[in-house]
Amino acid sequence: MKKILFISTVNAHLYQLILEGFQAYSQTIQVDFMSNESRYKYKSKGQRVLNFLSKVFLRRNFKEVFHRKVMEKRMARLQPHYDMIFVIRPDLLTDAELQTLRQRTHKFVAYYWDTIQFFPRKKDIMPFFDKVYSFDTEDCKQYNLSLLTNFFFYEPAPAPIDKTVFSISHIEKKRFAMFNQMGKYLEEHHISYRFLTLQSKEKLKSPYIEPLKAFIPYREMLQLLNHYEVILDITKPHQHGLSFRIFESLGMNKKIITNNQAVTQYDFYHPDNILVVDYDKLDLPKAFFDKPYQPIAEAIKQQYHRNTFIKTIVSNLD
């Protein structure tokens, strides 16, 4: 029985899909999971102020101290040896924690599903690992990493269509203007849409974006996506990797609008299915909406299925 330790954030519950993939891959694999995140809640406004003063004058962050104590307890519960340790977002771990993990396995593997420019620490910790995968093609070229894309696993039956263009996303400042610009364009051209985010309406102050009242679990979110003709994907500046939205559209046979030029280099790209836009000259040709979706060969699709992602990671055990 091969033993794998899988370490990841729990954001959006995506880790569950990978964990289930490991568990379903083979009965000869035992997988343990550990989160590298923790949630600290202030007990009062006064405590929030006190932590701010502590960070400024003492350089001591209550949240960071809490997180390190949580991680220390989790690390103490781990087995002494694993055949492979696989980590997503290893930059959340300290050098000391990475070294401890390094000593418990002969196969220490990392996956970067964010561009290194957004989390520069990822560049510094590469020497800890036997193998580093990245979803970003430019990071792979620059740092000699192995390309491994995100994936899809959901292949639903067709569903009733509610509106045309749909997006659900965390909308930070870098992308906020683009969502506003797209919403304005769609309204002016009488194309129905729905943009959802967990951020508050007061924070966003946009007539085009609808704030959610509660977090939507990933599987429910995919079911929601399935009710729309076109998925909208707005990437961060300097990102060259493909987001989960693009692979979700591939699995659901949906069209997608994206500003990520890198998608044109992939074998599943078809201009009838994927519209690459330039926000400096935003234009959505009517023909894109009118033409039917062009089916992608199953052999190509399966290269981007969760099973292929898991198989690639497990191959490090050989």
Helices and strands as residue ranges (DSSP letters): E 2-8, G 11-13, H 14-25, E 29-35, H 45-53, I 54-58, H 62-76, E 84-88, G 90-92, H 95-102, E 108-112, G 116-118, H 121-124, G 126-128, E 131-134, H 137-143, E 146-147, E 163-168, H 173-188, E 193-197, H 201-204, E 209-211, H 218-225, E 228-233, H 244-252, E 255-258, G 261-265, E 274-276, H 286-290, H 298-301, G 302-304, H 306-314, G 315-317
